Amino acid sequence: MQATVRGLDGDESDEIDLPEVFETEYRPDLIRRAVLAAQANRKQQYGADEYAGLRTPAESMGSGRGMAHVPKTNGRGARVPQTVGGRKAHPPKAEKDQGQSVNKKERKQAVRSAIAATTDAELVAERGHEFDEDAALPLVVSNDFEDLVKTKEVVSFLEAVGVADDVERADDGKTVRAGQGKLRGRKYREPKSVLFVTSSEAGPSKAARNLAGADVATASEVNAEDLAPGTHAGRLTVWTEAAVEEVAER
């Protein structure tokens, strides 16, 4: 399998042989399992206060009165689960392990499969990404991309290769989140757009971070969640030449 290497002006500069990892069988079941495990392992532990619903002087009046043995204070039931303001019957426990484990081989296969999915134009389009019909996937750019420091230079490159519409789609799709998340530092929801994969030596490019929905990852650390956000594989991805070589060694 070959890919065309494009320069920063969008013109074809070379051709390279893609490593075998780009021909891995598509396994949506493994990708889903790996992504859900990654999300679960980021969860913060949470649980109810040990004394929630129990801070009351309510006492049961005992037997022989022809009424339920519900603890009461000022004529109102309290403390027990079936009363208003009482304790929960089975509250969440902070000591509960909410993480998920995935077999090492399955996790590696999920990453390989997600990498291969970036070459399938149908999968990428199915995921909602917008790009020109003549844009050959996977998109491979010369290593000069890793030296860019201005966002407008990255935008010029994306326009030249026909994928700039996807960033605009993500920008237009930004909405205010429904629910209490608005008060907790995550007011907006934004669709994912382009993923830039660079070599580990260069590190994430500052120029691409500010684009709507875009992410930057290194070839040595890119994972299933980067390549398949929300468990849906086929993310529109731009690889640098060095990143392609590095992901093959990985």
Stockholm file with secondary structure:
# STOCKHOLM 1.0

chainA/1-250         MQATVRGLDGDESDEIDLPEVFETEYRPDLIRRAVLAAQANRKQQYGADEYAGLRTPAESMGSGRGMAHVPKTNGRGARVPQTVGGRKAHPPKAEKDQGQSVNKKERKQAVRSAIAATTDAELVAERGHEFDEDAALPLVVSNDFEDLVKTKEVVSFLEAVGVADDVERADDGKTVRAGQGKLRGRKYREPKSVLFVTSSEAGPSKAARNLAGADVATASEVNAEDLAPGTHAGRLTVWTEAAVEEVAER
#=GR chainA/1-250 SS CEEEEECTTSCEEEEEECCGGGGCCCCHHHHHHHHHHHHHTTCCCCCCCTTTTTCSCCBCCCSSSSSCCCCEETTEECSSTTSTTCCCSSCCCTTCCCCCCCCHHHHHHHHHHHHHHTTCHHHHHHTTCCCCTTCCSSEEECGGGGGCCCHHHHHHHHHHHTCHHHHHHHHHTCEECCSGGGGTTCCEECCCCCEEEECTTTCSCGGGTTSTTCEEEETTTCCHHHHSGGGCCCCCEEEEHHHHHHHHHC
#=GC SS_cons         CEEEEECTTSCEEEEEECCGGGGCCCCHHHHHHHHHHHHHTTCCCCCCCTTTTTCSCCBCCCSSSSSCCCCEETTEECSSTTSTTCCCSSCCCTTCCCCCCCCHHHHHHHHHHHHHHTTCHHHHHHTTCCCCTTCCSSEEECGGGGGCCCHHHHHHHHHHHTCHHHHHHHHHTCEECCSGGGGTTCCEECCCCCEEEECTTTCSCGGGTTSTTCEEEETTTCCHHHHSGGGCCCCCEEEEHHHHHHHHHC
//
